[in-house]
């Protein structure tokens, strides 16, 4: 069996009532007067006998497309698609100067293809055993809409609603780009309302500009008993020393490395330096399912937990086979029920919350989901086929 065709399909999502905020307009927020149409990517890897594997992006679809196009001719066509590790190593090495955005889509599509070839779910191929994964509600950033997440009280109300829906955990994305006093007020309001009943997390998304700001917020989280403190400061994504200082000073576990594209190798350096206590991995941006599992194994060897970023079906299958992982990130959620990118592009959403606060791992062949090609074709931007 050999890869004989790579198909790249670009389309747009439609994010109604969503805008952007922050200094560089990178954070998505609720905005009832606006609609965003970000570009998505579907990668299809196809063999001569018609076996296919698919990957559907959530973010960075345009960057991923460029990398996949570079890899297709020299690293994919003519290869045995079941030799995933060999392909992973070749693509990782080839993209060492230009980041690794194309590797995640390639690897996920190959796992999907393998599952369809063997008639087994990716979870089964990974040795997975968990079929229900506890999920936390991961919020949009703070907005200014009258019916939005516009105040500490609004966050507390929403946390209470998420508790009633069954979520065991609630993660706060606070003020875009980080505002210490606003974030502290939000955390206090949420903790006062549901802190005895939910695990609470704060993710400033590397928004705080100084060590003192990050430390100030962390000391409040210690007081409130938060479950984790995630990537608080711009330098903590890169600087082992900055992360180590915060880890040493605070009791709340530090979750880090979401914004670093060094795969298992750079994460091992942070773990060895005791600069992180919980480790982020991302199937989309950290080398696919293979890359995420490598990170999980390194973290397990260090006695640490790995928490998977964003969602999607590949994330569900990975987590089903990882012992040292606690929560599935159900994102992004908002009191007004915004239909975010995770819920679009599939025939049925793979991320439906049960009354027990869990997400069910798909059990069909491969990723166990089907692309909604009617949706994709209605919003088609471009389709490219690379083959021999």
C-alpha positions as a Markdown table, in Angstrom:
| # | Residue | x | y | z |
|---|---|---|---|---|
| 1 | Unk | 0.0 | 0.0 | 0.0 |
| 2 | Unk | 1.4 | 3.3 | -1.1 |
| 3 | Unk | 0.4 | 7.0 | -0.8 |
| 4 | Unk | -0.5 | 8.2 | -4.3 |
| 5 | Unk | -2.5 | 11.3 | -3.7 |
| 6 | Unk | -2.6 | 14.2 | -1.3 |
| 7 | Unk | -5.7 | 16.5 | -1.3 |
| 8 | Unk | -5.9 | 19.9 | 0.4 |
| 9 | Unk | -9.3 | 21.4 | 0.8 |
| 10 | Unk | -9.6 | 24.9 | 2.2 |
| 11 | Unk | -12.9 | 26.2 | 3.4 |
| 12 | Unk | -14.2 | 28.9 | 5.8 |
| 13 | Unk | -15.9 | 28.5 | 9.1 |
| 14 | Unk | -18.7 | 30.9 | 10.1 |
| 15 | Unk | -18.3 | 32.2 | 13.6 |
| 16 | Unk | -21.5 | 34.2 | 14.2 |
| 17 | Unk | -21.3 | 36.7 | 17.1 |
| 18 | Unk | -17.5 | 36.4 | 17.4 |
| 19 | Unk | -14.9 | 39.1 | 17.2 |
| 20 | Unk | -11.3 | 39.6 | 18.2 |
| 21 | Unk | -9.6 | 41.5 | 21.0 |
| 22 | Unk | -6.2 | 42.1 | 22.5 |
| 23 | Unk | -3.2 | 44.1 | 21.4 |
| 24 | Unk | -2.8 | 41.9 | 18.3 |
| 25 | Unk | -6.4 | 40.9 | 17.9 |
| 26 | Unk | -5.5 | 37.3 | 18.4 |
| 27 | Unk | -8.1 | 36.4 | 21.1 |
| 28 | Unk | -11.6 | 35.5 | 20.0 |
| 29 | Unk | -14.4 | 37.0 | 22.1 |
| 30 | Unk | -18.2 | 37.2 | 22.0 |
| 31 | Unk | -19.4 | 40.0 | 19.8 |
| 32 | Unk | -23.1 | 39.9 | 18.8 |
| 33 | Unk | -22.6 | 42.5 | 16.0 |
| 34 | Unk | -19.8 | 40.6 | 14.2 |
| 35 | Unk | -19.1 | 37.4 | 12.2 |
| 36 | Unk | -15.7 | 35.9 | 11.6 |
| 37 | Unk | -14.8 | 33.6 | 8.7 |
| 38 | Unk | -11.5 | 32.0 | 9.5 |
| 39 | Unk | -10.0 | 29.5 | 7.0 |
| 40 | Unk | -10.0 | 25.8 | 7.8 |
| 41 | Unk | -8.1 | 22.9 | 6.2 |
| 42 | Unk | -9.0 | 19.3 | 5.4 |
| 43 | Unk | -6.1 | 17.1 | 4.5 |
| 44 | Unk | -6.9 | 13.8 | 2.8 |
| 45 | Unk | -4.2 | 11.2 | 2.3 |
| 46 | Unk | -5.2 | 8.6 | -0.3 |
| 47 | Unk | -3.7 | 5.3 | -1.5 |
| 48 | Unk | -4.0 | 3.7 | -4.9 |
| 49 | Unk | -6.7 | 1.3 | -3.6 |
| 50 | Unk | -8.9 | 4.2 | -2.4 |
| 51 | Unk | -8.2 | 4.0 | 1.3 |
| 52 | Unk | -8.3 | 7.5 | 2.8 |
| 53 | Unk | -7.4 | 9.3 | 6.0 |
| 54 | Unk | -8.6 | 12.8 | 6.9 |
| 55 | Unk | -7.5 | 15.6 | 9.2 |
| 56 | Unk | -9.7 | 18.7 | 9.8 |
| 57 | Unk | -8.0 | 21.7 | 11.3 |
| 58 | Unk | -9.2 | 23.9 | 14.1 |
| 59 | Unk | -6.6 | 26.7 | 13.9 |
| 60 | Unk | -3.7 | 27.7 | 11.6 |
| 61 | Unk | -5.1 | 26.0 | 8.6 |
| 62 | Unk | -3.3 | 28.3 | 6.1 |
| 63 | Unk | 0.1 | 27.7 | 7.7 |
| 64 | Unk | -0.5 | 24.0 | 7.8 |
| 65 | Unk | -1.4 | 23.9 | 4.1 |
| 66 | Unk | 1.9 | 25.5 | 3.1 |
| 67 | Unk | 3.9 | 22.9 | 5.1 |
| 68 | Unk | 1.9 | 20.0 | 3.8 |
| 69 | Unk | 2.5 | 21.1 | 0.2 |
| 70 | Unk | 6.2 | 21.2 | 0.9 |
| 71 | Unk | 6.2 | 17.7 | 2.4 |
| 72 | Unk | 3.8 | 16.1 | -0.1 |
| 73 | Unk | 6.2 | 15.5 | -3.1 |
| 74 | Unk | 9.4 | 14.5 | -1.3 |
| 75 | Unk | 8.2 | 13.0 | 2.0 |
| 76 | Unk | 4.8 | 11.5 | 1.4 |
| 77 | Unk | 4.0 | 10.3 | -2.1 |
| 78 | Unk | 5.1 | 6.8 | -2.7 |
| 79 | Unk | 5.5 | 6.0 | 1.0 |
| 80 | Unk | 3.8 | 3.2 | 2.9 |
| 81 | Unk | 1.2 | 5.2 | 5.0 |
| 82 | Unk | 1.4 | 2.6 | 7.8 |
| 83 | Unk | 5.0 | 3.5 | 8.5 |
| 84 | Unk | 3.9 | 6.5 | 10.5 |
| 85 | Unk | 7.0 | 6.7 | 12.8 |
| 86 | Unk | 9.4 | 6.8 | 9.8 |
| 87 | Unk | 7.4 | 9.5 | 8.2 |
| 88 | Unk | 7.1 | 11.4 | 11.4 |
| 89 | Unk | 10.9 | 11.4 | 11.9 |
| 90 | Unk | 11.5 | 12.6 | 8.3 |
| 91 | Unk | 9.0 | 15.4 | 8.5 |
| 92 | Unk | 10.2 | 16.6 | 11.9 |
| 93 | Unk | 13.8 | 16.8 | 10.7 |
| 94 | Unk | 12.9 | 18.5 | 7.4 |
| 95 | Unk | 10.8 | 21.2 | 9.2 |
| 96 | Unk | 13.4 | 21.9 | 11.9 |
| 97 | Unk | 14.1 | 25.4 | 10.6 |
| 98 | Unk | 10.5 | 26.4 | 9.8 |
| 99 | Unk | 8.5 | 25.0 | 12.7 |
| 100 | Unk | 6.3 | 21.9 | 12.4 |
| 101 | Unk | 2.8 | 23.0 | 11.6 |
| 102 | Unk | 2.4 | 20.5 | 8.7 |
| 103 | Unk | 3.4 | 17.5 | 10.8 |
| 104 | Unk | 0.2 | 17.4 | 12.9 |
| 105 | Unk | -2.2 | 17.2 | 10.0 |
| 106 | Unk | -0.1 | 14.6 | 8.2 |
| 107 | Unk | 0.2 | 12.4 | 11.2 |
| 108 | Unk | -3.4 | 12.6 | 12.2 |
| 109 | Unk | -4.5 | 11.8 | 8.6 |
| 110 | Unk | -2.2 | 8.7 | 8.6 |
| 111 | Unk | -3.6 | 7.4 | 11.9 |
| 112 | Unk | -7.1 | 7.9 | 10.5 |
| 113 | Unk | -6.1 | 6.0 | 7.4 |
| 114 | Unk | -4.6 | 3.2 | 9.5 |
| 115 | Unk | -7.7 | 2.8 | 11.5 |
| 116 | Unk | -9.9 | 2.6 | 8.4 |
| 117 | Unk | -7.5 | 0.1 | 6.9 |
| 118 | Unk | -7.6 | -2.2 | 9.9 |
| 119 | Unk | -11.2 | -1.6 | 10.7 |
| 120 | Unk | -10.4 | -0.3 | 14.2 |
| 121 | Unk | -10.6 | 3.0 | 16.1 |
| 122 | Unk | -7.4 | 5.0 | 16.6 |
| 123 | Unk | -8.1 | 4.5 | 20.3 |
| 124 | Unk | -7.8 | 0.7 | 19.9 |
| 125 | Unk | -4.6 | 1.1 | 17.8 |
| 126 | Unk | -3.1 | 3.2 | 20.6 |
| 127 | Unk | -4.1 | 0.7 | 23.3 |
| 128 | Unk | -6.8 | 3.0 | 24.7 |
| 129 | Unk | -9.2 | 1.9 | 27.3 |
| 130 | Unk | -11.0 | 5.0 | 28.5 |
| 131 | Unk | -14.3 | 5.5 | 26.7 |
| 132 | Unk | -15.6 | 8.5 | 28.7 |
| 133 | Unk | -13.3 | 11.5 | 29.3 |
| 134 | Unk | -14.0 | 14.1 | 32.0 |
| 135 | Unk | -14.3 | 17.6 | 30.5 |
| 136 | Unk | -13.8 | 21.1 | 31.7 |
| 137 | Unk | -15.6 | 24.1 | 30.2 |
| 138 | Unk | -13.0 | 26.4 | 28.6 |
| 139 | Unk | -14.4 | 29.9 | 28.2 |
| 140 | Unk | -14.1 | 32.6 | 25.6 |
| 141 | Unk | -12.1 | 35.7 | 26.8 |
| 142 | Unk | -13.8 | 38.6 | 28.5 |
| 143 | Unk | -16.1 | 40.7 | 26.3 |
| 144 | Unk | -18.1 | 43.9 | 26.7 |
| 145 | Unk | -21.5 | 42.7 | 25.4 |
| 146 | Unk | -24.5 | 43.3 | 27.6 |
| 147 | Unk | -25.3 | 39.6 | 27.6 |
| 148 | Unk | -21.7 | 38.3 | 27.5 |
| 149 | Unk | -18.8 | 37.5 | 29.8 |
| 150 | Unk | -18.5 | 41.1 | 30.7 |
| 151 | Unk | -17.9 | 41.1 | 34.5 |
| 152 | Unk | -16.8 | 38.8 | 37.4 |
| 153 | Unk | -20.4 | 38.2 | 38.2 |
| 154 | Unk | -21.1 | 37.1 | 34.6 |
| 155 | Unk | -18.3 | 34.5 | 34.8 |
| 156 | Unk | -19.6 | 33.3 | 38.2 |
| 157 | Unk | -23.1 | 32.9 | 36.7 |
| 158 | Unk | -21.7 | 31.0 | 33.8 |
| 159 | Unk | -19.6 | 28.7 | 36.0 |
| 160 | Unk | -22.8 | 27.9 | 38.0 |
| 161 | Unk | -24.6 | 27.1 | 34.7 |
| 162 | Unk | -21.7 | 24.9 | 33.6 |
| 163 | Unk | -21.8 | 23.0 | 36.9 |
| 164 | Unk | -25.6 | 22.4 | 36.4 |
| 165 | Unk | -24.8 | 21.0 | 32.9 |
| 166 | Unk | -22.4 | 18.4 | 34.5 |
| 167 | Unk | -19.0 | 19.9 | 33.9 |
| 168 | Unk | -16.6 | 19.0 | 36.8 |
| 169 | Unk | -14.1 | 21.7 | 35.9 |
| 170 | Unk | -14.2 | 25.4 | 34.7 |
| 171 | Unk | -11.3 | 27.2 | 33.0 |
| 172 | Unk | -11.2 | 31.0 | 32.9 |
| 173 | Unk | -9.9 | 33.0 | 30.0 |
| 174 | Unk | -10.1 | 36.4 | 31.5 |
| 175 | Unk | -9.2 | 39.9 | 30.2 |
| 176 | Unk | -7.6 | 39.7 | 26.7 |
| 177 | Unk | -3.8 | 40.2 | 27.0 |
| 178 | Unk | -4.1 | 40.1 | 30.8 |
| 179 | Unk | -5.2 | 42.6 | 33.4 |
| 180 | Unk | -4.2 | 41.6 | 36.9 |
| 181 | Unk | -7.0 | 43.2 | 38.9 |
| 182 | Unk | -9.7 | 42.1 | 36.5 |
| 183 | Unk | -8.5 | 38.5 | 36.4 |
| 184 | Unk | -8.2 | 38.4 | 40.2 |
| 185 | Unk | -11.8 | 39.7 | 40.6 |
| 186 | Unk | -13.1 | 37.1 | 38.1 |
| 187 | Unk | -11.3 | 34.3 | 39.9 |
| 188 | Unk | -12.6 | 35.4 | 43.3 |
| 189 | Unk | -16.1 | 35.6 | 42.0 |
| 190 | Unk | -16.0 | 32.2 | 40.4 |
| 191 | Unk | -14.4 | 30.5 | 43.4 |
| 192 | Unk | -16.9 | 32.1 | 45.8 |
| 193 | Unk | -19.7 | 30.7 | 43.7 |
| 194 | Unk | -18.6 | 27.2 | 42.7 |
| 195 | Unk | -15.1 | 26.7 | 44.2 |
| 196 | Unk | -16.3 | 23.9 | 46.5 |
| 197 | Unk | -17.9 | 22.0 | 43.7 |
| 198 | Unk | -15.7 | 22.4 | 40.6 |
| 199 | Unk | -12.0 | 22.3 | 39.7 |
| 200 | Unk | -11.0 | 25.8 | 38.6 |
| 201 | Unk | -8.3 | 26.8 | 36.2 |
| 202 | Unk | -7.0 | 30.2 | 35.0 |
| 203 | Unk | -5.4 | 30.6 | 31.6 |
| 204 | Unk | -4.0 | 34.2 | 30.9 |
| 205 | Unk | -2.6 | 32.9 | 27.6 |
| 206 | Unk | 0.8 | 34.4 | 28.3 |
| 207 | Unk | -0.8 | 37.8 | 28.8 |
| 208 | Unk | 1.0 | 39.1 | 31.9 |
| 209 | Unk | 3.9 | 41.4 | 31.1 |
| 210 | Unk | 6.0 | 41.1 | 34.3 |
| 211 | Unk | 7.0 | 38.5 | 36.8 |
| 212 | Unk | 5.4 | 40.5 | 39.6 |
| 213 | Unk | 2.0 | 40.5 | 37.8 |
| 214 | Unk | 2.2 | 36.7 | 37.3 |
| 215 | Unk | 3.3 | 36.2 | 40.9 |
| 216 | Unk | 0.5 | 38.4 | 42.2 |
| 217 | Unk | -2.2 | 36.4 | 40.4 |
| 218 | Unk | -0.6 | 33.1 | 41.4 |
| 219 | Unk | -0.7 | 34.0 | 45.1 |
| 220 | Unk | -4.4 | 34.6 | 44.8 |
| 221 | Unk | -4.9 | 31.3 | 43.1 |
| 222 | Unk | -3.0 | 29.6 | 45.9 |
| 223 | Unk | -5.4 | 31.3 | 48.3 |
| 224 | Unk | -8.5 | 30.1 | 46.3 |
| 225 | Unk | -7.2 | 26.6 | 45.8 |
| 226 | Unk | -7.2 | 26.6 | 42.0 |
| 227 | Unk | -6.5 | 23.3 | 40.1 |
| 228 | Unk | -3.9 | 24.8 | 37.8 |
| 229 | Unk | -2.3 | 28.1 | 36.6 |
| 230 | Unk | -1.6 | 28.1 | 32.9 |
| 231 | Unk | 1.0 | 29.9 | 30.9 |
| 232 | Unk | 0.7 | 33.2 | 32.8 |
| 233 | Unk | 3.6 | 35.3 | 31.5 |
| 234 | Unk | 5.0 | 36.0 | 28.1 |
| 235 | Unk | 8.4 | 34.6 | 29.0 |
| 236 | Unk | 7.1 | 31.5 | 30.7 |
| 237 | Unk | 6.5 | 29.8 | 27.4 |
| 238 | Unk | 10.2 | 30.0 | 26.5 |
| 239 | Unk | 12.2 | 30.8 | 29.6 |
| 240 | Unk | 13.1 | 27.8 | 31.8 |
| 241 | Unk | 14.3 | 30.2 | 34.5 |
| 242 | Unk | 11.1 | 32.3 | 34.6 |
| 243 | Unk | 8.9 | 29.2 | 34.8 |
| 244 | Unk | 11.1 | 27.7 | 37.5 |
| 245 | Unk | 10.9 | 30.9 | 39.6 |
| 246 | Unk | 7.1 | 30.8 | 39.5 |
| 247 | Unk | 6.9 | 27.1 | 40.1 |
| 248 | Unk | 9.2 | 27.4 | 43.1 |
| 249 | Unk | 7.1 | 30.3 | 44.6 |
| 250 | Unk | 3.6 | 29.1 | 44.1 |
| 251 | Unk | 1.6 | 26.1 | 45.4 |
| 252 | Unk | -0.9 | 26.0 | 42.5 |
| 253 | Unk | 0.5 | 23.6 | 39.8 |
| 254 | Unk | 1.9 | 25.4 | 36.8 |
| 255 | Unk | 0.7 | 24.1 | 33.4 |
| 256 | Unk | 3.0 | 25.2 | 30.6 |
| 257 | Unk | 4.4 | 25.0 | 27.1 |
| 258 | Unk | 1.3 | 25.4 | 25.1 |
| 259 | Unk | 3.0 | 28.1 | 23.0 |
| 260 | Unk | 6.2 | 26.3 | 22.4 |
| 261 | Unk | 6.8 | 24.1 | 19.3 |
| 262 | Unk | 9.7 | 22.0 | 20.5 |
| 263 | Unk | 7.8 | 18.8 | 20.8 |
| 264 | Unk | 8.9 | 16.2 | 23.4 |
| 265 | Unk | 12.5 | 17.4 | 23.2 |
| 266 | Unk | 12.1 | 20.9 | 24.6 |
| 267 | Unk | 9.5 | 19.7 | 27.1 |
| 268 | Unk | 12.0 | 17.3 | 28.5 |
| 269 | Unk | 14.4 | 20.2 | 29.2 |
| 270 | Unk | 11.7 | 22.1 | 31.1 |
| 271 | Unk | 10.8 | 19.0 | 33.1 |
| 272 | Unk | 14.4 | 18.2 | 34.0 |
| 273 | Unk | 14.8 | 21.7 | 35.2 |
| 274 | Unk | 11.7 | 21.4 | 37.4 |
| 275 | Unk | 10.3 | 24.4 | 35.5 |
| 276 | Unk | 6.8 | 23.0 | 34.9 |
| 277 | Unk | 4.4 | 20.7 | 36.8 |
| 278 | Unk | 1.8 | 20.0 | 34.3 |
| 279 | Unk | 2.7 | 19.7 | 30.6 |
| 280 | Unk | 0.7 | 20.8 | 27.5 |
| 281 | Unk | 0.5 | 18.8 | 24.4 |
| 282 | Unk | -1.4 | 19.5 | 21.2 |
| 283 | Unk | -2.2 | 17.0 | 18.5 |
| 284 | Unk | -2.7 | 19.8 | 16.0 |
| 285 | Unk | 0.5 | 21.7 | 16.6 |
| 286 | Unk | 2.9 | 19.3 | 18.4 |
| 287 | Unk | 3.3 | 16.6 | 15.7 |
| 288 | Unk | 0.0 | 15.0 | 15.6 |
| 289 | Unk | -1.1 | 11.9 | 17.6 |
| 290 | Unk | 2.5 | 10.5 | 17.4 |
| 291 | Unk | 3.9 | 13.7 | 18.8 |
| 292 | Unk | 1.4 | 14.1 | 21.6 |
| 293 | Unk | 1.9 | 10.5 | 22.7 |
| 294 | Unk | 5.7 | 11.1 | 22.8 |
| 295 | Unk | 5.1 | 14.1 | 25.0 |
| 296 | Unk | 2.8 | 12.1 | 27.3 |
| 297 | Unk | 5.4 | 9.3 | 27.6 |
| 298 | Unk | 8.1 | 11.8 | 28.5 |
| 299 | Unk | 5.9 | 13.4 | 31.1 |
| 300 | Unk | 5.0 | 10.0 | 32.6 |
| 301 | Unk | 8.7 | 9.2 | 32.9 |
| 302 | Unk | 9.2 | 12.4 | 34.9 |
| 303 | Unk | 6.1 | 11.6 | 37.1 |
| 304 | Unk | 4.1 | 14.5 | 35.7 |
| 305 | Unk | 0.7 | 14.8 | 34.0 |
| 306 | Unk | 0.1 | 15.9 | 30.5 |
| 307 | Unk | -3.0 | 18.0 | 29.6 |
| 308 | Unk | -4.1 | 18.1 | 25.9 |
| 309 | Unk | -4.8 | 21.4 | 24.3 |
| 310 | Unk | -8.1 | 22.3 | 22.4 |
| 311 | Unk | -10.2 | 19.4 | 21.2 |
| 312 | Unk | -11.1 | 17.5 | 18.1 |
| 313 | Unk | -11.5 | 13.7 | 17.6 |
| 314 | Unk | -7.7 | 13.1 | 17.5 |
| 315 | Unk | -7.4 | 14.6 | 21.0 |
| 316 | Unk | -10.2 | 12.3 | 22.3 |
| 317 | Unk | -8.4 | 9.2 | 20.9 |
| 318 | Unk | -5.1 | 10.3 | 22.4 |
| 319 | Unk | -6.5 | 10.9 | 25.8 |
| 320 | Unk | -8.2 | 7.6 | 25.8 |
| 321 | Unk | -4.8 | 5.9 | 25.9 |
| 322 | Unk | -2.9 | 8.3 | 28.3 |
| 323 | Unk | -2.9 | 7.3 | 32.0 |
| 324 | Unk | -1.4 | 10.6 | 33.2 |
| 325 | Unk | -4.0 | 13.0 | 31.9 |
| 326 | Unk | -6.9 | 14.5 | 33.9 |
| 327 | Unk | -9.2 | 16.6 | 31.7 |
| 328 | Unk | -10.5 | 17.1 | 28.2 |
| 329 | Unk | -10.6 | 20.8 | 27.2 |
| 330 | Unk | -14.1 | 21.5 | 25.9 |
| 331 | Unk | -13.7 | 24.8 | 24.1 |
| 332 | Unk | -14.6 | 27.4 | 23.5 |
| 333 | Unk | -17.8 | 27.9 | 25.4 |
| 334 | Unk | -19.9 | 30.9 | 26.2 |
| 335 | Unk | -23.3 | 31.7 | 27.9 |
| 336 | Unk | -24.8 | 32.6 | 24.6 |
| 337 | Unk | -24.0 | 29.2 | 23.0 |
| 338 | Unk | -21.6 | 30.4 | 20.4 |
| 339 | Unk | -21.0 | 27.7 | 17.7 |
| 340 | Unk | -17.2 | 27.6 | 17.7 |
| 341 | Unk | -14.9 | 25.8 | 15.2 |
| 342 | Unk | -14.8 | 22.5 | 17.1 |
| 343 | Unk | -18.5 | 21.9 | 16.4 |
| 344 | Unk | -18.3 | 22.7 | 12.6 |
| 345 | Unk | -17.3 | 20.5 | 9.7 |
| 346 | Unk | -18.4 | 17.1 | 11.0 |
| 347 | Unk | -21.6 | 15.2 | 10.2 |
| 348 | Unk | -22.1 | 15.0 | 14.0 |
| 349 | Unk | -20.1 | 16.9 | 16.6 |
| 350 | Unk | -17.6 | 14.5 | 18.3 |
| 351 | Unk | -17.7 | 16.7 | 21.4 |
| 352 | Unk | -21.2 | 16.2 | 22.9 |
| 353 | Unk | -21.2 | 16.6 | 26.7 |
| 354 | Unk | -23.0 | 13.8 | 28.6 |
| 355 | Unk | -25.0 | 14.4 | 31.8 |
| 356 | Unk | -22.0 | 13.1 | 33.7 |
| 357 | Unk | -19.7 | 15.8 | 32.4 |
| 358 | Unk | -17.8 | 13.6 | 30.0 |
| 359 | Unk | -17.1 | 13.4 | 26.3 |
| 360 | Unk | -17.5 | 10.0 | 24.6 |
| 361 | Unk | -14.5 | 8.7 | 22.6 |
| 362 | Unk | -15.7 | 7.8 | 19.0 |
| 363 | Unk | -15.5 | 4.1 | 18.4 |
| 364 | Unk | -15.8 | 3.8 | 14.6 |
| 365 | Unk | -12.9 | 3.0 | 12.3 |
| 366 | Unk | -10.1 | 5.5 | 12.3 |
| 367 | Unk | -11.1 | 8.7 | 14.1 |
| 368 | Unk | -14.7 | 7.5 | 14.0 |
| 369 | Unk | -16.1 | 10.7 | 12.5 |
| 370 | Unk | -17.2 | 11.8 | 9.1 |
| 371 | Unk | -16.4 | 15.1 | 7.4 |
| 372 | Unk | -19.5 | 17.1 | 6.5 |
| 373 | Unk | -18.6 | 17.6 | 2.9 |
| 374 | Unk | -21.8 | 19.5 | 2.1 |
| 375 | Unk | -20.8 | 22.1 | 4.7 |
| 376 | Unk | -17.3 | 22.2 | 3.4 |
| 377 | Unk | -18.2 | 22.5 | -0.3 |
| 378 | Unk | -20.7 | 25.2 | 0.5 |
| 379 | Unk | -17.9 | 27.2 | 2.0 |
| 380 | Unk | -15.1 | 26.1 | -0.3 |
| 381 | Unk | -12.1 | 28.4 | -0.9 |
| 382 | Unk | -9.8 | 26.1 | -2.8 |
| 383 | Unk | -9.0 | 22.4 | -3.5 |
| 384 | Unk | -5.6 | 21.1 | -4.6 |
| 385 | Unk | -4.7 | 17.6 | -5.5 |
| 386 | Unk | -1.0 | 16.5 | -5.5 |
| 387 | Unk | -0.3 | 13.1 | -6.9 |
| 388 | Unk | 1.6 | 10.8 | -9.1 |
